[in-house]
């Protein structure tokens, strides 16, 4: 649930993994 850190998204899910 971290929108500021793309690395944190990896632990949360794939919110930044897809766009990034």
Biopython code that builds the backbone (N, CA, C, O; Angstrom):
import numpy as np
from Bio.PDB.StructureBuilder import StructureBuilder

atoms = [
    (1, "UNK", "N", (0.841, -1.202, 0.000)),
    (1, "UNK", "CA", (0.000, 0.000, 0.000)),
    (1, "UNK", "C", (0.873, 1.248, 0.000)),
    (1, "UNK", "O", (0.483, 2.281, 0.543)),
    (2, "UNK", "N", (2.045, 1.155, -0.602)),
    (2, "UNK", "CA", (2.951, 2.314, -0.658)),
    (2, "UNK", "C", (2.971, 2.861, -2.071)),
    (2, "UNK", "O", (3.428, 2.204, -3.006)),
    (3, "UNK", "N", (2.465, 4.078, -2.207)),
    (3, "UNK", "CA", (2.419, 4.689, -3.535)),
    (3, "UNK", "C", (3.641, 5.564, -3.764)),
    (3, "UNK", "O", (3.933, 5.971, -4.888)),
    (4, "UNK", "N", (4.355, 5.847, -2.667)),
    (4, "UNK", "CA", (5.532, 6.714, -2.783)),
    (4, "UNK", "C", (6.761, 5.902, -3.170)),
    (4, "UNK", "O", (7.641, 6.380, -3.886)),
    (5, "UNK", "N", (6.804, 4.659, -2.679)),
    (5, "UNK", "CA", (7.965, 3.821, -2.982)),
    (5, "UNK", "C", (7.563, 2.640, -3.859)),
    (5, "UNK", "O", (6.746, 1.812, -3.457)),
    (6, "UNK", "N", (8.133, 2.567, -5.044)),
    (6, "UNK", "CA", (7.845, 1.465, -5.971)),
    (6, "UNK", "C", (8.325, 0.134, -5.405)),
    (6, "UNK", "O", (7.735, -0.910, -5.684)),
    (7, "UNK", "N", (9.388, 0.167, -4.616)),
    (7, "UNK", "CA", (9.923, -1.060, -4.021)),
    (7, "UNK", "C", (8.949, -1.615, -2.992)),
    (7, "UNK", "O", (8.821, -2.830, -2.841)),
    (8, "UNK", "N", (8.264, -0.726, -2.287)),
    (8, "UNK", "CA", (7.309, -1.172, -1.279)),
    (8, "UNK", "C", (6.101, -1.825, -1.918)),
    (8, "UNK", "O", (5.445, -2.671, -1.310)),
    (9, "UNK", "N", (5.812, -1.431, -3.141)),
    (9, "UNK", "CA", (4.654, -1.982, -3.837)),
    (9, "UNK", "C", (4.860, -3.467, -4.095)),
    (9, "UNK", "O", (3.901, -4.233, -4.183)),
    (10, "UNK", "N", (6.115, -3.861, -4.216)),
    (10, "UNK", "CA", (6.411, -5.273, -4.475)),
    (10, "UNK", "C", (5.917, -6.128, -3.323)),
    (10, "UNK", "O", (5.459, -7.252, -3.526)),
    (11, "UNK", "N", (6.011, -5.592, -2.106)),
    (11, "UNK", "CA", (5.562, -6.339, -0.936)),
    (11, "UNK", "C", (4.044, -6.283, -0.811)),
    (11, "UNK", "O", (3.412, -7.221, -0.325)),
    (12, "UNK", "N", (3.477, -5.178, -1.253)),
    (12, "UNK", "CA", (2.031, -5.014, -1.150)),
    (12, "UNK", "C", (1.337, -5.775, -2.273)),
    (12, "UNK", "O", (0.333, -6.450, -2.048)),
    (13, "UNK", "N", (1.872, -5.664, -3.468)),
    (13, "UNK", "CA", (1.260, -6.342, -4.610)),
    (13, "UNK", "C", (1.969, -5.977, -5.891)),
    (13, "UNK", "O", (3.171, -6.198, -6.033)),
    (14, "UNK", "N", (1.212, -5.410, -6.836)),
    (14, "UNK", "CA", (1.845, -5.029, -8.106)),
    (14, "UNK", "C", (1.267, -3.704, -8.585)),
    (14, "UNK", "O", (1.032, -3.510, -9.777)),
    (15, "UNK", "N", (1.040, -2.785, -7.627)),
    (15, "UNK", "CA", (0.476, -1.488, -7.997)),
    (15, "UNK", "C", (1.476, -0.701, -8.835)),
    (15, "UNK", "O", (1.105, -0.009, -9.783)),
    (16, "UNK", "N", (2.766, -0.819, -8.464)),
    (16, "UNK", "CA", (3.802, -0.086, -9.190)),
    (16, "UNK", "C", (4.539, -1.006, -10.155)),
    (16, "UNK", "O", (5.234, -0.555, -11.065)),
    (17, "UNK", "N", (4.368, -2.310, -9.934)),
    (17, "UNK", "CA", (5.070, -3.270, -10.783)),
    (17, "UNK", "C", (4.536, -3.228, -12.205)),
    (17, "UNK", "O", (5.296, -3.383, -13.162)),
    (18, "UNK", "N", (3.232, -3.019, -12.349)),
    (18, "UNK", "CA", (2.640, -3.000, -13.691)),
    (18, "UNK", "C", (2.995, -1.724, -14.461)),
    (18, "UNK", "O", (3.513, -1.805, -15.574)),
    (19, "UNK", "N", (2.722, -0.539, -13.879)),
    (19, "UNK", "CA", (3.036, 0.719, -14.563)),
    (19, "UNK", "C", (4.536, 0.951, -14.650)),
    (19, "UNK", "O", (5.029, 1.519, -15.625)),
    (20, "UNK", "N", (5.262, 0.510, -13.624)),
    (20, "UNK", "CA", (6.702, 0.706, -13.614)),
    (20, "UNK", "C", (7.340, -0.418, -14.408)),
    (20, "UNK", "O", (8.563, -0.464, -14.540)),
]
sb = StructureBuilder()
sb.init_structure("model")
sb.init_model(0)
sb.init_chain("A")
sb.init_seg("    ")
for serial, (resi, resn, name, xyz) in enumerate(atoms, 1):
    if name == "N":
        sb.init_residue(resn, " ", resi, " ")
    sb.init_atom(name, np.array(xyz, "f"), 0.0, 1.0, " ", f" {name:<3s}", serial, name[0])
structure = sb.get_structure()
